[in-house]
Amino acid sequence: MTIVTAQMSVSLDGFYAGPKHTDMPTWLEGPEAAGFFRVTRWAIAAEAWRQRLGFTGGEENTNSQVIAETYQAAGAYVMGRRMADGGEIPWGDDPPFRAPVFVVTSRPRETLARNGGTSFTYVTTGIESAIEQARAAANGRNVAIAGGGTLLRQVIKLGLLDELELHIVPVILGDGMRLLSSELGLGSREGIELTPARVIAAPDVTHIRYQVSGRHPLVLDNRGRDEEPATT
């Protein structure tokens, strides 16, 4: 069954990159890149990630197995325009997705075909439309929300995410681009409930997979005040 999934590397205090850097030509020199590369270091060192990007080397370990599993499960992707534009040149003619990618944007563009089965379709009719198109193209596999964080928050806010996997890196960044924030639009007495489905601990990162249950009211418990007094 096709489900909508997402996975994101975050620091212990919830940031997936450093403070936002708006000048893309100098992005690598800014604080956003420094934070991003710190929380994704575990992936860059993994053999499965390096092979997918056309690099040699890397470690065959638990982290590599997690990455390989994630690629294998995805039949189509949805991403934001900032990520698509930022990755177009580094990814080159053979991007790592090897599946249809649907880019949520307000700026039309013709579909961009690449090698290895990757294509970028630019969707101007909203997130829901992009996910539905991805679902139709996924051939029964998962629709993966590839990012960035702004898009993922919108998907969660709309109640469209079925599964979230966080790769929690043991570092405190203190500031930066926070994954989960007030942009989720939660009321003062509601929360989005998640059920842990899998936990894998590695020395440099902890992988926690959650099933997303959706919005639920926050209920005050009585702290035992209404319990019958104990009898002797």
N, C-alpha and C positions, 0 to 999 in steps of 0.2 A: 504494500500500500504506500502511495506517495504521501510523505509528510513534509512540512516546511521546517527546516533546521537552520541553526546558526551556531558558529563557534567563534570565540574571540579570546585572544591572549590579553590578560589584564594584570596590573600590579596588585599587591595586597590591598591597597587603598582604592582600587577600582578604576584606574586609568589605563587606557589602551594606547596612549601616546602622550608625549609632552604637550606643553601649551601650543595651541594652534598656530601654524606658520602659514601666512596667506600668500607669500611670494614663492610660487612653485619652482621657478628656476633655481632658487637658493635653498630649497627645502632641506637638502642633506646637511646644510650648515646650521640649521635652526634647532631649537629645543624640541619641536615635535618629533623630528627624526630620532633624536637621541633617546627619548623615552620609548618610541616605537621599537627601535632596534633592541633595546634592553628587554622588553617583554616578549619579543619574538625570537630571542637568541636560541632558545631551546629548539625551535623549528628549523632555523637556518643550519643548525649543526646536525640535523637528522638526515640520514641517507635518503629516505623516501621523498623529502622535500627537495633535496639537491638533485636527485634524478629527474623529478618532475620538471624542474627548471633547466635541465640540461647541463648541470654541473656534475663534477666527479666528487668522490669522497663522501664523507659524512659517516655518522655512527648508526649502525643497525641496532636499535634498542627499543625500549617501550615507547618512547616518543615517536620514533620512526613508524612503528606499527600503528599508532593512533592516527598519524597523518595519512598513511596508506589507506587505512579504513575509511577515513573521511572522504578522500578522493573517490574511492570505489563506490561509496554510497550515493554520490551526487549524480543525478541525471541531467540537471540543468541548474543554472545559477541566476540570482538576482543581485545587482549591485547598484550603487549610487554613481552619479556622473563624475564626481570628484575622483573617486577611486579608479574609474575606467579611464579617465583622461590622464591621471598620474601614472597608470601602469602601461599605457599603450606603447610607449617607446621601450621601457625596460623589458616588457614581455616579448617584444619583437614579433616575428612571424609565426612563432609556435608557442602561444601562451599555455600556461599549465592546466587550464580548465578542461580542455578536450571534450567539450559539451557546449550546448547553446547557452549564451549569457544574455540576460535581458537587463538593460540599463535604464533605470528610472531617471528621467530628465524632463526639463521643460524646453530643451533646445533640440529640435528635430535633426536627425542625421540618418543617412542611408546605412543599411546593415553592413557591418564590417566583417568580412569573411577572412579567417586565418587558417593556418595549417592545423592538422591533428583533430579536426572536428569542432574547433572553437569558432563561434560566430558571435558578434555583438549586435543585438537588436535594440535600438533606442526607442523606448516606450514613453510617450508623452501623455498617456491617458491614466496615469496614476499607479500607485503601488499595487493595488488589488489587481489591476489589469496585467501588470508585469508578472505577478505571481501566478495568475491563471494561465498566462501564455507559457510560463516556465513549467507549470504542472502538466500541460498538454504535451510539452516537448520532452519530458523527463522519462518517458517510457517505463513508468512504474517505479522508478527510483526516486530519491529524495530531491526536493527543491532546496538548494542551499543558499541562504542569504550571505553573500560574500562580504558585505560591508559597503561603506564604513559604518562607524558607530551611529551617526545620525539616522541613516536608513534603518539600521537594526532597531533603534528606539521607536521609530515610526511603525515598524512591523509589529513590535510588541504592543504598542499603544492601540493598534487596530485589532488586536486579538488574533493575529494571523500566524503566530509562531507556535509550533507544536513541541519543539525540542531545542534546548539551549545547552551548549557545552562551553564551559569556561575553563581556560587554561590559566591557572592562577600561579603567578611567578612570585617567589619570595623576595620582593623588593618593594620599598615604599618610595613613590615618586614625589609625593607631597602636593603636586599640582599637575595639571594637564587636561587632556580630553577624557572626561569621565564617561564610561559606558552607560551606567544606569543613573538617571537624574530626574529632576522635576519635569522634564519634557515628556515623561510618560503620561502626564495628565491625571494622576491618581488623586482622588478625593482624600480629605483628611481622615476618613474612617474606612478606607479600603486599601487592599494590597493585591499584588499579583502573586498567587501561590504557585510554588514549584515543588516537584517531588524528585528528590535525588534518585537517579536510576543507575548510576555507575560512578565509582570513584577509583581512579588509578593514581597512585603516588609515585613520582620519580624524584630523584635528588634535586633537580632544578625546576620542577613544575609539578603542580597537582592538577589532574584532569578530572573535572566534575561535570557529569552529564545530568541535566534536569529535564523532566517532562513538565511542560507549562500547563497549569490547570486553569489559568485565567483569573479574572478579577473576583475577589470575594470581600465581603464586609469584614472589618476588624471588630472583633467582639471582646468586650471586657469580661474577664472571668471574675468570680466572686472571692478569689483567694481563700476559699473555705468558710467565708462568713455565714453562708446559709446551711452549713452542715449541721446535722443533729449533734447535740453535745454527747460526748462519750459517756457511757454508763458503766458503772462498776458492779 
